[in-house]
Amino acid sequence: MEMSVACSDPLAVIHNENQWKINKVSPLYNMQYSPLKLKQYASKIRQDLVSAITSNAAIKYSVILEDLPQLKYSEDDSNSIMVVVKMQNTTQSKVAYTAILLSWGKSKEISHAVNLPYMLERGEQKIGNTVKSTLQKIFDCNINQYYFGQHHMLLFAFSFIECDSSKSTDPFVLRFKMGEDKVNCNLEIGELRCIWNGVLKEKKGALKNKEDTYTDKYSKVIA
């Protein structure tokens, strides 16, 4: 993935791929964004990959850690970090694993630590396990897979709509899996925005009614 993609559309690094696993991440202690530090973290991951996985001397790993300052929900969020692992043998090179650590509206200041509570990952599981293990050792953090219900997944998907720069006519696919059956729901981005705005409006209305009821009861007690 090229940085130019992230610059022109910060969400492209996420929505251009079909599937991601989602992990929760505790604060990353002593995490630094300088190019030198990112190269050092990448070098450590590559060393651990060679030690843990490589059984074929012809296979070479390369690891890149990239700062994604535009991939954030608000200015208060910490910059996202992308980890890309490539495998190369004598004939070809391919991206074997990608991970993105991001905040997305969950910013908070922690002494000597960076808060990136979400980690999206896709690719080969063995490589992913090694990457997560190394990150946990480097930053003294915990990385565990999230298990979402349908309600949580829909809220997570809709939250991206608030900051998405896609055209209203661009397609958006909600994919549901029920046992062995798969159902795709094809909508346009504009339709999703209307649905999401309606949900927010209804939620605000319900909250206002609750506040009005409380105020009315409180006024009667005072009287």
Backbone as a chain_set.jsonl record, in Angstrom:
{"seq": "MEMSVACSDPLAVIHNENQWKINKVSPLYNMQYSPLKLKQYASKIRQDLVSAITSNAAIKYSVILEDLPQLKYSEDDSNSIMVVVKMQNTTQSKVAYTAILLSWGKSKEISHAVNLPYMLERGEQKIGNTVKSTLQKIFDCNINQYYFGQHHMLLFAFSFIECDSSKSTDPFVLRFKMGEDKVNCNLEIGELRCIWNGVLKEKKGALKNKEDTYTDKYSKVIA", "coords": {"N": [[0.842, -1.188, 0.0], [0.553, 2.221, -0.807], [1.585, 5.362, 0.513], [0.401, 7.53, -0.686], [-2.17, 6.763, -1.277], [-3.399, 6.724, 1.241], [-3.251, 9.429, 1.796], [-4.887, 10.744, -0.124], [-7.359, 9.609, 0.363], [-8.054, 8.891, 3.455], [-9.464, 6.73, 4.579], [-9.278, 4.77, 2.712], [-7.337, 2.786, 2.995], [-8.587, 1.047, 4.614], [-11.333, 0.528, 3.734], [-10.899, -0.431, 1.172], [-10.261, -3.043, 1.321], [-11.614, -6.35, 1.835], [-12.149, -7.828, 4.24], [-11.606, -7.645, 7.751], [-10.053, -8.514, 10.826], [-10.782, -7.585, 14.167], [-9.157, -6.173, 16.903], [-8.74, -5.426, 20.406], [-6.705, -3.054, 22.039], [-4.489, -2.352, 24.629], [-3.015, 0.608, 26.219], [-0.06, 1.784, 24.534], [3.023, 1.717, 25.711], [5.733, 3.995, 25.887], [5.772, 4.371, 23.173], [6.878, 5.709, 20.108], [6.831, 8.017, 17.342], [8.812, 8.7, 15.549], [10.696, 8.443, 12.476], [13.047, 6.89, 12.742], [12.568, 5.356, 15.064], [10.303, 3.908, 14.248], [11.432, 2.338, 12.254], [13.124, 0.791, 13.849], [11.257, -0.639, 15.397], [10.051, -2.105, 13.341], [12.234, -3.628, 12.486], [12.643, -5.268, 14.712], [10.266, -6.768, 14.706], [10.611, -8.125, 12.274], [12.881, -9.694, 12.875], [11.806, -11.388, 14.845], [9.891, -12.716, 13.323], [11.49, -14.174, 11.543], [12.746, -15.872, 13.373], [10.574, -17.249, 14.486], [8.977, -18.345, 12.437], [10.139, -18.872, 9.825], [11.006, -21.565, 7.866], [12.003, -22.104, 5.527], [14.769, -21.259, 3.801], [14.787, -19.742, 1.545], [12.766, -17.93, 1.712], [12.157, -14.58, 2.401], [11.564, -11.941, 4.718], [10.103, -8.711, 4.844], [9.451, -5.793, 6.702], [7.353, -3.046, 7.328], [6.627, -0.162, 9.165], [4.3, 2.344, 9.261], [3.485, 5.737, 9.678], [0.289, 7.1, 9.892], [-1.002, 9.93, 9.742], [-3.385, 11.138, 8.889], [-5.412, 9.349, 9.174], [-7.682, 9.367, 11.243], [-10.255, 9.985, 13.691], [-10.74, 12.411, 14.967], [-8.987, 15.521, 15.647], [-7.872, 15.255, 18.119], [-7.229, 12.63, 18.424], [-4.68, 10.079, 18.527], [-2.119, 9.572, 16.047], [-2.664, 7.109, 13.524], [-1.176, 3.85, 13.03], [0.313, 1.815, 10.59], [1.095, -1.534, 9.893], [2.946, -3.451, 7.73], [3.664, -6.544, 6.351], [5.772, -8.18, 4.179], [6.355, -11.018, 2.112], [8.952, -12.663, 0.446], [10.122, -14.746, -2.094], [12.187, -16.693, -4.294], [10.934, -16.156, -6.677], [8.718, -14.394, -6.455], [7.078, -11.576, -4.789], [4.936, -10.751, -2.098], [2.265, -9.163, -0.241], [1.829, -10.309, 2.892], [0.634, -9.838, 5.293], [-1.264, -7.376, 7.005], [-1.726, -4.743, 9.306], [-3.56, -2.308, 11.153], [-3.355, 0.117, 13.549], [-5.427, 2.127, 15.449], [-7.195, 5.029, 16.774], [-9.783, 6.391, 16.706], [-11.802, 8.243, 17.871], [-11.514, 7.614, 20.53], [-9.732, 8.978, 22.141], [-7.364, 9.666, 24.692], [-5.323, 11.057, 27.228], [-2.398, 9.582, 28.352], [0.185, 9.075, 30.577], [3.392, 8.792, 29.239], [2.554, 7.046, 27.254], [0.818, 5.862, 24.302], [-2.457, 5.956, 23.052], [-4.046, 3.688, 21.204], [-6.593, 2.076, 20.707], [-7.842, 0.258, 18.949], [-7.184, -2.413, 16.727], [-6.955, -3.332, 13.503], [-6.687, -6.168, 11.447], [-5.422, -8.276, 8.833], [-4.644, -11.152, 6.864], [-2.012, -13.679, 6.918], [-2.336, -15.961, 9.58], [-0.305, -16.997, 11.308], [1.773, -15.19, 10.96], [0.486, -12.885, 11.863], [0.079, -13.54, 14.576], [2.715, -13.542, 15.511], [3.466, -10.88, 14.999], [1.701, -9.497, 16.73], [2.51, -10.545, 19.191], [5.128, -9.542, 19.331], [4.675, -6.752, 19.321], [3.351, -6.547, 21.76], [5.4, -7.155, 23.526], [7.265, -5.111, 23.001], [5.865, -2.729, 23.637], [4.693, -3.192, 26.069], [1.962, -3.974, 26.249], [-1.448, -5.216, 25.888], [-3.04, -7.283, 23.514], [-6.012, -8.291, 22.268], [-8.523, -10.245, 20.653], [-11.531, -8.774, 19.499], [-14.937, -9.607, 20.106], [-17.777, -9.258, 18.476], [-21.278, -8.536, 18.568], [-24.131, -8.377, 16.341], [-25.282, -5.836, 16.669], [-23.169, -4.251, 17.67], [-21.388, -4.383, 15.506], [-22.792, -3.055, 13.478], [-22.998, -0.457, 14.544], [-20.293, 0.199, 14.618], [-19.658, 0.157, 11.896], [-21.363, 2.182, 10.912], [-20.3, 4.407, 12.19], [-18.089, 5.073, 10.711], [-19.21, 6.318, 8.544], [-19.707, 8.947, 9.238], [-17.356, 10.37, 8.843], [-16.586, 9.737, 6.317], [-15.546, 10.336, 2.966], [-16.71, 9.61, 0.611], [-18.677, 9.575, -2.46], [-22.232, 10.18, -2.574], [-23.504, 8.331, -4.135], [-21.862, 6.163, -4.209], [-21.228, 2.646, -3.709], [-22.087, 0.609, -0.822], [-21.561, -2.215, 1.045], [-23.203, -4.367, 3.187], [-22.425, -7.242, 4.809], [-23.737, -10.234, 5.866], [-23.39, -13.17, 7.806], [-24.822, -16.242, 8.317], [-24.57, -19.08, 9.804], [-23.757, -21.326, 7.351], [-24.731, -19.793, 5.375], [-24.669, -16.791, 3.429], [-25.516, -13.381, 3.29], [-25.846, -10.525, 1.357], [-26.254, -7.067, 1.658], [-26.871, -4.483, -0.341], [-26.264, -1.113, -0.477], [-26.388, 2.461, -1.071], [-23.937, 4.961, -0.25], [-25.121, 7.41, 0.383], [-27.708, 6.625, 1.166], [-27.132, 5.231, 3.494], [-26.141, 7.318, 5.062], [-28.473, 8.82, 5.441], [-30.005, 6.984, 6.942], [-28.379, 6.712, 9.235], [-28.301, 9.376, 10.199], [-30.984, 9.642, 10.817], [-31.224, 7.796, 12.913], [-29.571, 9.014, 14.851], [-30.994, 11.41, 15.226], [-33.401, 10.439, 16.26], [-32.464, 9.319, 18.612], [-31.541, 11.583, 19.988], [-33.983, 12.889, 20.302], [-35.358, 11.095, 21.99], [-33.775, 11.294, 24.267], [-34.173, 13.979, 24.949], [-36.914, 13.964, 25.563], [-36.838, 12.376, 27.831], [-35.379, 14.014, 29.557], [-37.154, 16.195, 29.738], [-39.322, 14.976, 31.016], [-38.182, 14.335, 33.49], [-37.601, 16.926, 34.423], [-40.175, 17.973, 34.653], [-41.285, 16.33, 36.676], [-39.57, 16.992, 38.772], [-40.16, 19.697, 39.103], [-42.776, 19.574, 40.066], [-42.362, 18.354, 42.531], [-40.894, 20.334, 43.876], [-42.793, 22.345, 43.915]], "CA": [[0.0, 0.0, 0.0], [1.346, 3.426, -0.894], [1.126, 6.437, 1.372], [-0.423, 8.431, -1.478], [-3.551, 6.302, -1.145], [-3.895, 7.181, 2.531], [-3.351, 10.885, 1.775], [-6.03, 11.154, -0.922], [-8.549, 9.11, 1.058], [-7.516, 8.199, 4.629], [-10.171, 5.481, 4.866], [-9.084, 3.806, 1.623], [-6.532, 1.655, 3.459], [-9.496, 0.125, 5.305], [-12.495, 0.049, 2.975], [-10.513, -1.082, -0.082], [-10.102, -4.473, 1.594], [-12.913, -6.968, 2.091], [-12.358, -8.363, 5.58], [-10.616, -7.355, 8.786], [-10.289, -8.923, 12.202], [-10.658, -6.409, 15.029], [-8.607, -6.452, 18.229], [-8.642, -4.306, 21.345], [-5.304, -2.855, 22.406], [-4.26, -1.485, 25.785], [-2.06, 1.675, 25.873], [1.274, 1.413, 24.055], [3.963, 2.498, 26.517], [6.988, 4.442, 25.255], [5.627, 4.357, 21.714], [7.327, 6.943, 19.466], [6.482, 8.06, 15.925], [9.918, 9.142, 14.7], [11.057, 7.449, 11.446], [14.069, 5.979, 13.258], [11.928, 4.412, 15.984], [9.44, 3.014, 13.47], [12.323, 1.366, 11.613], [13.591, -0.125, 14.889], [10.146, -1.55, 15.707], [9.903, -2.999, 12.185], [13.369, -4.557, 12.503], [12.393, -6.25, 15.774], [9.216, -7.667, 14.213], [11.203, -8.99, 11.245], [13.735, -10.667, 13.565], [10.948, -12.386, 15.494], [9.282, -13.522, 12.261], [12.512, -15.115, 11.068], [12.977, -16.866, 14.428], [9.377, -18.022, 14.824], [8.239, -18.935, 11.323], [10.87, -19.292, 8.631], [11.581, -22.906, 7.757], [12.55, -22.135, 4.174], [15.789, -20.209, 3.714], [14.545, -18.925, 0.351], [11.745, -16.931, 2.026], [12.639, -13.398, 3.104], [10.513, -11.054, 5.213], [10.361, -7.283, 5.021], [8.407, -5.214, 7.552], [7.29, -1.586, 7.309], [5.695, 0.527, 10.041], [4.046, 3.641, 8.627], [2.662, 6.708, 10.395], [-0.843, 7.57, 9.083], [-1.546, 11.051, 10.512], [-4.711, 11.554, 8.434], [-6.405, 8.322, 9.488], [-8.128, 9.579, 12.615], [-11.633, 10.467, 13.803], [-10.671, 13.82, 15.34], [-7.63, 16.023, 15.824], [-7.367, 14.833, 19.434], [-6.791, 11.232, 18.361], [-3.292, 9.797, 18.155], [-1.945, 9.107, 14.665], [-2.736, 5.666, 13.301], [0.046, 3.182, 12.591], [0.074, 0.647, 9.746], [2.168, -2.526, 9.835], [2.851, -4.265, 6.513], [4.678, -7.597, 6.257], [5.872, -8.773, 2.846], [7.139, -12.242, 1.957], [9.59, -12.74, -0.868], [10.938, -15.927, -2.391], [13.035, -16.51, -5.486], [10.153, -15.807, -7.869], [7.714, -13.347, -6.294], [6.92, -10.892, -3.511], [3.525, -10.474, -1.845], [1.898, -8.694, 1.093], [1.304, -11.465, 3.616], [-0.093, -9.433, 6.498], [-1.409, -5.936, 7.227], [-2.431, -4.358, 10.53], [-3.697, -0.866, 11.364], [-3.704, 0.489, 14.914], [-6.041, 3.444, 15.381], [-7.919, 5.476, 17.961], [-11.167, 6.57, 16.247], [-12.7, 8.873, 18.829], [-11.272, 7.114, 21.883], [-8.48, 9.598, 22.572], [-7.171, 10.046, 26.086], [-3.913, 11.264, 27.532], [-1.818, 8.647, 29.311], [1.593, 9.41, 30.747], [4.392, 7.928, 28.591], [1.893, 6.008, 26.449], [-0.052, 6.263, 23.194], [-3.687, 5.179, 23.091], [-4.583, 3.23, 19.917], [-7.316, 0.92, 21.253], [-8.335, -0.67, 17.936], [-6.213, -2.948, 15.775], [-7.528, -4.1, 12.402], [-5.644, -7.003, 10.845], [-5.801, -9.252, 7.819], [-3.476, -11.845, 6.331], [-1.679, -14.994, 7.454], [-2.515, -15.987, 11.025], [0.965, -17.197, 12.011], [2.482, -13.911, 10.93], [-0.248, -11.989, 12.751], [0.362, -13.901, 15.975], [4.073, -13.085, 15.831], [3.443, -9.412, 15.034], [1.041, -9.062, 17.969], [3.378, -10.919, 20.306], [6.253, -8.606, 19.362], [4.159, -5.452, 19.75], [3.058, -6.627, 23.191], [6.681, -7.106, 24.244], [7.896, -3.798, 22.824], [5.106, -1.633, 24.232], [4.1, -3.611, 27.338], [0.52, -3.836, 26.074], [-2.21, -6.44, 25.631], [-3.821, -7.26, 22.277], [-6.962, -9.404, 22.289], [-9.536, -10.117, 19.612], [-12.886, -8.366, 19.852], [-16.036, -10.46, 19.657], [-18.896, -8.344, 18.328], [-22.596, -8.94, 18.133], [-24.584, -7.635, 15.161], [-25.515, -4.442, 17.061], [-21.878, -3.572, 17.75], [-20.806, -4.283, 14.175], [-23.499, -2.017, 12.733], [-22.578, 0.835, 15.088], [-18.912, 0.433, 14.187], [-19.685, 0.474, 10.464], [-22.006, 3.471, 10.698], [-19.452, 5.491, 12.691], [-17.189, 5.471, 9.63], [-19.947, 7.145, 7.601], [-19.647, 10.337, 9.669], [-16.135, 11.014, 8.341], [-16.248, 9.222, 4.989], [-15.589, 11.354, 1.911], [-17.205, 8.998, -0.623], [-19.861, 10.163, -3.078], [-23.49, 9.612, -2.077], [-23.92, 7.22, -5.0], [-20.918, 5.047, -4.094], [-21.853, 1.48, -3.057], [-21.655, 0.144, 0.495], [-22.102, -3.565, 1.178], [-23.268, -4.995, 4.508], [-22.398, -8.681, 4.57], [-24.136, -11.006, 7.038], [-23.144, -14.604, 7.698], [-25.679, -17.015, 9.215], [-24.151, -20.449, 9.568], [-23.06, -21.425, 6.07], [-25.373, -18.88, 4.426], [-24.203, -15.408, 3.413], [-26.467, -12.443, 2.707], [-25.29, -9.199, 1.099], [-27.208, -5.962, 1.561], [-26.195, -3.441, -1.117], [-26.84, 0.216, -0.328], [-25.521, 3.565, -1.45], [-23.439, 5.72, 0.896], [-26.125, 8.424, 0.705], [-28.795, 5.976, 1.907], [-26.633, 4.946, 4.838], [-26.074, 8.584, 5.799], [-29.852, 9.148, 5.837], [-30.382, 6.068, 8.025], [-27.595, 7.039, 10.428], [-28.774, 10.665, 10.708], [-32.285, 9.391, 11.428], [-30.988, 7.137, 14.202], [-29.052, 10.024, 15.774], [-32.079, 12.342, 15.524], [-34.341, 9.736, 17.143], [-31.802, 9.159, 19.906], [-31.565, 12.893, 20.643], [-35.364, 13.15, 20.683], [-35.676, 10.269, 23.158], [-33.05, 11.855, 25.407], [-34.832, 15.23, 25.322], [-38.169, 13.606, 26.225], [-36.488, 11.881, 29.154], [-35.003, 15.181, 30.356], [-38.371, 16.976, 29.986], [-40.107, 14.246, 32.018], [-37.498, 14.502, 34.773], [-37.773, 18.325, 34.832], [-41.574, 18.137, 35.051], [-41.461, 15.678, 37.975], [-38.803, 17.754, 39.758], [-40.891, 20.943, 39.34], [-43.934, 19.256, 40.9], [-41.872, 18.085, 43.884], [-40.525, 21.628, 44.45], [-44.033, 23.083, 44.157]], "C": [[0.877, 1.239, 0.0], [0.733, 4.503, -0.015], [0.212, 7.388, 0.628], [-1.892, 8.048, -1.416], [-4.157, 6.83, 0.14], [-4.093, 8.69, 2.541], [-4.596, 11.343, 1.026], [-7.346, 10.716, -0.295], [-8.078, 8.299, 2.253], [-8.17, 6.853, 4.914], [-9.939, 4.406, 3.808], [-8.29, 2.59, 2.072], [-7.385, 0.627, 4.186], [-10.573, -0.395, 4.363], [-12.154, -0.533, 1.614], [-10.295, -2.583, 0.087], [-11.442, -5.054, 2.037], [-13.155, -7.325, 3.551], [-11.228, -7.981, 6.508], [-11.025, -8.054, 10.072], [-10.034, -7.702, 13.078], [-10.191, -6.837, 16.415], [-8.675, -5.21, 19.107], [-7.216, -4.265, 21.89], [-5.224, -1.934, 23.617], [-3.2, -0.441, 25.411], [-0.663, 1.15, 25.533], [2.31, 2.292, 24.764], [5.272, 2.745, 25.773], [6.965, 4.317, 23.731], [6.04, 5.716, 21.145], [7.114, 6.855, 17.962], [7.644, 8.445, 15.014], [10.265, 8.052, 13.682], [12.082, 6.432, 11.941], [13.456, 4.924, 14.168], [11.039, 3.425, 15.234], [10.263, 1.955, 12.752], [12.84, 0.344, 12.622], [12.499, -1.121, 15.268], [9.973, -2.579, 14.582], [11.01, -4.044, 12.16], [13.171, -5.646, 13.548], [11.321, -7.254, 15.349], [9.79, -8.639, 13.187], [12.088, -10.064, 11.877], [12.902, -11.777, 14.203], [10.252, -13.274, 14.472], [10.254, -14.575, 11.754], [12.723, -16.23, 12.082], [11.79, -17.803, 14.61], [8.805, -18.819, 13.662], [9.115, -19.55, 10.248], [11.453, -20.691, 8.747], [12.227, -23.09, 6.389], [13.511, -20.958, 4.015], [15.568, -19.287, 2.524], [13.526, -17.815, 0.607], [12.354, -15.802, 2.855], [11.451, -12.543, 3.536], [10.998, -9.613, 5.193], [9.175, -6.69, 5.773], [8.503, -3.693, 7.493], [6.261, -1.122, 8.33], [5.536, 1.944, 9.512], [3.11, 4.488, 9.479], [1.569, 7.204, 9.454], [-1.537, 8.72, 9.816], [-2.947, 11.478, 10.104], [-5.803, 10.537, 8.76], [-6.782, 8.437, 10.964], [-9.531, 10.172, 12.597], [-11.663, 11.955, 14.114], [-9.218, 14.219, 15.544], [-7.025, 15.576, 17.148], [-6.854, 13.399, 19.431], [-5.302, 11.136, 18.035], [-3.232, 9.324, 16.705], [-2.049, 7.588, 14.588], [-1.385, 5.14, 12.82], [-0.336, 1.968, 11.738], [1.315, -0.236, 9.719], [1.95, -3.385, 8.592], [4.006, -5.262, 6.492], [4.63, -8.196, 4.854], [6.746, -10.018, 2.89], [7.71, -12.281, 0.548], [10.375, -14.034, -0.992], [11.702, -15.668, -3.686], [12.258, -16.011, -6.698], [9.202, -14.632, -7.681], [7.729, -12.746, -4.893], [5.441, -10.588, -3.313], [3.347, -9.931, -0.43], [1.214, -9.848, 1.816], [0.447, -11.068, 4.809], [-0.117, -7.909, 6.587], [-2.175, -5.703, 8.52], [-2.467, -2.839, 10.623], [-4.137, -0.635, 12.804], [-4.238, 1.914, 14.888], [-6.861, 3.754, 16.621], [-9.41, 5.602, 17.69], [-12.115, 7.05, 17.342], [-12.521, 8.424, 20.253], [-9.989, 7.711, 22.461], [-8.496, 9.875, 24.073], [-5.674, 10.126, 26.355], [-3.469, 10.309, 28.627], [-0.328, 8.933, 29.38], [2.497, 8.349, 30.118], [3.765, 6.821, 27.74], [1.043, 6.637, 25.352], [-1.277, 5.356, 23.206], [-4.203, 4.919, 21.675], [-5.37, 1.952, 20.197], [-7.849, -0.084, 20.243], [-7.194, -1.128, 17.035], [-6.965, -3.789, 14.745], [-6.414, -4.913, 11.767], [-6.231, -7.952, 9.813], [-4.528, -9.886, 7.281], [-3.225, -13.156, 7.048], [-1.643, -14.978, 8.982], [-1.197, -16.13, 11.783], [1.768, -15.903, 12.071], [1.817, -12.925, 11.885], [0.032, -12.268, 14.214], [1.738, -13.409, 16.406], [4.132, -11.565, 15.932], [2.837, -8.921, 16.344], [1.884, -9.383, 19.193], [4.535, -9.936, 20.455], [5.808, -7.227, 19.829], [3.871, -5.435, 21.246], [4.335, -6.544, 24.027], [7.309, -5.716, 24.172], [7.2, -2.726, 23.657], [4.401, -2.002, 25.535], [2.575, -3.447, 27.31], [-0.125, -5.21, 25.906], [-3.029, -6.258, 24.356], [-4.704, -8.502, 22.253], [-8.061, -9.167, 21.266], [-10.869, -9.686, 20.197], [-13.877, -9.414, 19.341], [-17.297, -9.603, 19.672], [-20.19, -9.08, 18.038], [-22.998, -8.082, 16.939], [-24.75, -6.153, 15.474], [-24.208, -3.66, 17.076], [-21.269, -3.367, 16.366], [-21.468, -3.176, 13.356], [-23.106, -0.625, 13.221], [-21.175, 1.191, 14.625], [-18.871, 0.842, 12.72], [-20.262, 1.861, 10.217], [-21.132, 4.631, 11.17], [-18.463, 5.962, 11.628], [-17.881, 6.428, 8.657], [-19.815, 8.623, 7.949], [-18.456, 11.074, 9.065], [-15.782, 10.594, 6.92], [-16.439, 10.303, 3.926], [-16.122, 10.802, 0.587], [-18.41, 9.762, -1.174], [-21.113, 9.459, -2.554], [-23.934, 8.399, -2.881], [-22.968, 6.03, -4.939], [-21.556, 3.886, -3.336], [-21.263, 1.183, -1.686], [-22.337, -1.199, 0.725], [-22.039, -4.014, 2.633], [-23.381, -6.495, 4.287], [-22.7, -9.421, 5.873], [-23.88, -12.49, 6.787], [-23.969, -15.314, 8.758], [-25.411, -18.489, 8.969], [-23.319, -20.504, 8.3], [-23.618, -20.453, 5.034], [-24.811, -17.466, 4.568], [-25.23, -14.538, 2.7], [-25.791, -11.086, 2.554], [-26.409, -8.18, 0.972], [-26.484, -4.791, 0.893], [-26.948, -2.118, -1.001], [-25.878, 1.246, -0.905], [-25.104, 4.323, -0.195], [-24.464, 6.758, 1.347], [-27.282, 7.851, 1.508], [-28.373, 5.679, 3.34], [-26.552, 6.212, 5.681], [-27.461, 8.993, 6.289], [-30.304, 8.288, 7.011], [-29.691, 6.469, 9.322], [-28.038, 8.368, 11.037], [-30.134, 10.524, 11.377], [-32.166, 8.743, 12.794], [-30.514, 8.149, 15.239], [-30.14, 11.007, 16.196], [-33.078, 11.718, 16.493], [-33.767, 9.586, 18.549], [-31.817, 10.469, 20.689], [-32.971, 13.237, 21.124], [-35.773, 12.377, 21.921], [-35.008, 10.817, 24.41], [-33.709, 13.136, 25.891], [-36.142, 14.951, 26.041], [-37.922, 13.129, 27.648], [-36.135, 13.036, 30.083], [-36.223, 16.023, 30.706], [-39.226, 16.316, 31.054], [-39.511, 14.421, 33.404], [-37.704, 15.92, 35.305], [-39.18, 18.568, 35.343], [-41.826, 17.529, 36.427], [-40.769, 16.463, 39.078], [-39.534, 19.045, 40.118], [-42.085, 20.71, 40.251], [-43.519, 19.002, 42.342], [-41.537, 19.39, 44.592], [-41.768, 22.424, 44.815], [-44.749, 22.543, 45.376]], "O": [[1.857, 1.295, 0.743], [-0.482, 4.55, 0.177], [-0.668, 7.998, 1.237], [-2.764, 8.913, -1.495], [-5.284, 7.325, 0.146], [-4.995, 9.191, 3.212], [-5.295, 12.242, 1.492], [-8.351, 11.414, -0.428], [-7.731, 7.129, 2.095], [-7.523, 5.939, 5.425], [-10.354, 3.26, 3.985], [-8.531, 1.482, 1.592], [-6.974, -0.52, 4.361], [-10.724, -1.605, 4.199], [-13.034, -1.083, 0.952], [-10.16, -3.308, -0.899], [-12.3, -4.335, 2.55], [-14.265, -7.139, 4.051], [-10.057, -7.987, 6.129], [-12.214, -8.171, 10.37], [-9.17, -6.881, 12.769], [-10.756, -7.747, 17.021], [-8.67, -4.084, 18.61], [-6.607, -5.3, 22.162], [-5.824, -0.86, 23.625], [-2.544, -0.59, 24.38], [-0.16, 0.212, 26.152], [2.45, 3.473, 24.447], [5.834, 1.857, 25.132], [8.006, 4.177, 23.089], [5.604, 6.755, 21.64], [7.2, 5.778, 17.372], [7.461, 8.507, 13.798], [10.144, 6.865, 13.986], [12.001, 5.251, 11.603], [13.78, 3.741, 14.062], [11.026, 2.236, 15.551], [9.842, 0.802, 12.65], [12.981, -0.835, 12.296], [12.772, -2.309, 15.442], [9.776, -3.767, 14.838], [10.762, -5.21, 11.851], [13.491, -6.81, 13.306], [11.453, -8.452, 15.603], [9.492, -9.833, 13.221], [12.048, -11.22, 11.458], [13.248, -12.955, 14.114], [10.043, -14.461, 14.726], [9.882, -15.732, 11.56], [12.863, -17.395, 11.709], [11.962, -18.997, 14.856], [8.204, -19.871, 13.879], [8.842, -20.665, 9.804], [12.284, -20.964, 9.613], [12.901, -24.085, 6.126], [13.101, -19.8, 4.088], [16.097, -18.176, 2.49], [13.425, -16.871, -0.177], [12.988, -16.045, 3.882], [10.458, -12.433, 2.817], [12.16, -9.332, 5.488], [8.026, -7.046, 5.509], [9.589, -3.122, 7.594], [5.142, -1.633, 8.358], [6.52, 2.662, 9.334], [2.073, 4.013, 9.942], [1.86, 7.673, 8.354], [-2.567, 8.5, 10.454], [-3.641, 12.121, 10.892], [-6.99, 10.838, 8.633], [-6.272, 7.706, 11.813], [-9.945, 10.784, 11.613], [-12.507, 12.684, 13.592], [-8.33, 13.369, 15.607], [-5.803, 15.523, 17.286], [-6.124, 12.999, 20.337], [-4.742, 11.998, 17.359], [-4.191, 8.742, 16.198], [-1.581, 6.875, 15.476], [-0.566, 5.883, 12.278], [-1.206, 1.186, 12.121], [2.435, 0.245, 9.546], [0.885, -3.979, 8.425], [5.172, -4.882, 6.6], [3.583, -8.658, 4.4], [7.745, -10.069, 3.608], [7.02, -11.965, -0.421], [11.179, -14.379, -0.126], [11.834, -14.52, -4.11], [12.854, -15.499, -7.646], [8.902, -13.932, -8.648], [8.296, -13.305, -3.954], [4.759, -10.205, -4.263], [4.156, -10.195, 0.46], [0.149, -10.307, 1.402], [-0.368, -11.858, 5.284], [0.871, -7.24, 6.286], [-3.16, -6.388, 8.796], [-1.521, -2.163, 10.22], [-5.178, -1.137, 13.226], [-3.58, 2.814, 14.365], [-7.181, 2.868, 17.414], [-10.217, 4.979, 18.38], [-13.083, 6.377, 17.695], [-13.304, 8.814, 21.119], [-9.25, 7.037, 23.179], [-9.517, 10.266, 24.639], [-4.876, 9.375, 25.794], [-4.081, 10.235, 29.693], [0.342, 9.021, 28.35], [2.384, 7.162, 30.424], [4.38, 5.775, 27.53], [0.608, 7.784, 25.458], [-1.156, 4.139, 23.352], [-4.733, 5.821, 21.027], [-4.868, 0.855, 19.95], [-8.269, -1.174, 20.631], [-6.346, -0.332, 16.632], [-7.539, -4.827, 15.075], [-5.311, -4.404, 11.568], [-7.384, -8.371, 9.911], [-3.472, -9.255, 7.243], [-4.116, -13.689, 7.71], [-1.016, -14.115, 9.597], [-0.991, -15.457, 12.792], [2.363, -15.567, 13.095], [2.496, -12.215, 12.627], [0.204, -11.341, 15.005], [1.91, -12.92, 17.523], [4.768, -11.022, 16.836], [3.39, -8.034, 16.994], [1.962, -8.583, 20.125], [4.884, -9.542, 21.568], [6.485, -6.598, 20.643], [4.115, -4.435, 21.92], [4.349, -5.939, 25.099], [7.822, -5.209, 25.169], [7.858, -1.912, 24.305], [3.602, -1.22, 26.052], [1.98, -2.865, 28.217], [0.561, -6.226, 25.795], [-3.636, -5.208, 24.144], [-4.206, -9.627, 22.22], [-8.478, -8.032, 21.038], [-11.285, -10.166, 21.252], [-13.678, -10.02, 18.289], [-17.821, -9.263, 20.733], [-20.204, -10.105, 17.357], [-22.274, -7.157, 16.569], [-24.406, -5.303, 14.654], [-24.138, -2.545, 16.56], [-20.703, -2.312, 16.08], [-20.793, -2.447, 12.629], [-22.903, 0.283, 12.416], [-20.898, 2.34, 14.281], [-18.142, 1.76, 12.343], [-19.727, 2.629, 9.416], [-21.211, 5.725, 10.612], [-18.045, 7.119, 11.64], [-17.225, 7.251, 8.019], [-19.812, 9.468, 7.054], [-18.538, 12.274, 8.803], [-14.779, 11.052, 6.374], [-17.386, 11.087, 3.989], [-15.999, 11.457, -0.448], [-19.077, 10.499, -0.448], [-21.064, 8.299, -2.144], [-24.654, 7.539, -2.373], [-23.234, 4.995, -5.552], [-22.343, 4.111, -2.417], [-20.094, 1.467, -1.422], [-23.558, -1.304, 0.611], [-20.968, -4.041, 3.239], [-24.324, -6.965, 3.651], [-21.994, -9.249, 6.866], [-24.124, -12.998, 5.692], [-23.842, -15.031, 9.949], [-25.957, -19.08, 8.038], [-22.303, -19.819, 8.182], [-23.056, -20.302, 3.949], [-24.518, -17.006, 5.671], [-25.749, -14.904, 1.646], [-25.227, -10.559, 3.512], [-27.392, -8.404, 0.265], [-25.595, -4.183, 1.488], [-28.115, -2.017, -1.378], [-24.718, 0.95, -1.189], [-25.825, 4.33, 0.803], [-24.658, 6.964, 2.545], [-27.787, 8.5, 2.424], [-29.151, 5.85, 4.278], [-26.855, 6.188, 6.874], [-27.611, 9.458, 7.419], [-30.91, 8.787, 7.959], [-30.325, 6.558, 10.374], [-28.142, 8.481, 12.259], [-30.417, 11.19, 12.372], [-32.9, 9.082, 13.722], [-30.992, 8.149, 16.374], [-30.216, 11.397, 17.361], [-33.546, 12.372, 17.425], [-34.482, 9.708, 19.543], [-32.071, 10.479, 21.894], [-33.146, 13.801, 22.204], [-36.448, 12.911, 22.801], [-35.6, 10.808, 25.489], [-33.804, 13.369, 27.096], [-36.46, 15.621, 27.024], [-38.691, 13.434, 28.559], [-36.533, 13.049, 31.248], [-36.335, 16.515, 31.829], [-39.795, 17.0, 31.905], [-40.234, 14.63, 34.378], [-37.952, 16.105, 36.496], [-39.377, 19.273, 36.333], [-42.504, 18.135, 37.256], [-41.297, 16.593, 40.183], [-39.542, 19.455, 41.279], [-42.384, 21.539, 41.11], [-44.229, 19.383, 43.272], [-41.851, 19.553, 45.771], [-41.822, 23.085, 45.852], [-45.816, 23.041, 45.736]]}, "num_chains": 1, "name": "protein.A"}
